[in-house]
Amino acid sequence: MILKSPLPVKNYVSTLMVSPTGDGRSLVKWSSTFDANGADDAKAKEVIGGIYDAGLSKATAMLKR
């Protein structure tokens, strides 16, 4: 449970799933539910989406080494 965060969300629940695709690769699905808190819905979605993009990009770069 996150008690304090700089993110503009509350009631945040995230799911990360990795499944094989059968061709030596994997499919990553990262989703969440949350309520905007201190920002409008669009801004909260933008912030969380940016975190997902950065995290998935970093993971991809690390796995390609």
N, C-alpha and C positions, 0 to 999 in steps of 0.2 A: 504494500500500500504506500502510495506517495502522499506524504503529509504536507510538504511544502515544495513548490517548484516555481521556476520563473516562466514556465509555459502558461499560455492563456487558456488552460483547460482544467476541468475538474471531472471527477467520475470517469477517469481514463482507464480503459481496459484494452489491452493489445494482444493480438494473436499472431504468431509467426509460425508458418508451416513450410516445410521443405519436403518435396516429393520427387522421386526419380521420374524421368520422362521416358526411360527405356533406351535412350541413345547415348548414354554416358554423361548426360547432363542432368540438371535438377531444375525444378520449378519452385520459386519462392513466392509465397503469398503472405503479405504482411498487412493486417487490417486492424482497425480499432474503432471503438465507440467512445465518445466523450461529449461533454457539454462545454460550450464556450464559457470562459470565465475571465472577465476583464477585457474582452475584445469581442467583436461580432463573429458570427459563425464563419464567414468567409476568411477572416484573418486567422482564426484558430485552425481551420482546415489548411490554409497556406503554410502555417508554421509546422504543423505536424507532417504535412506532405514533404516539406523541405528536410525534415529530420529523416524521413523514410528514404528520400532520394539520396541524401548524403550517406546514410548507413548502408544502403544496398550498393552504392557505387564503391564505397570503401571495401566491403566484403568481396565484391567482384574482383577488384584490383588485387586484393590479397590472395584470392584463390587462383588467379591466373599466373602467379609467379612460378 
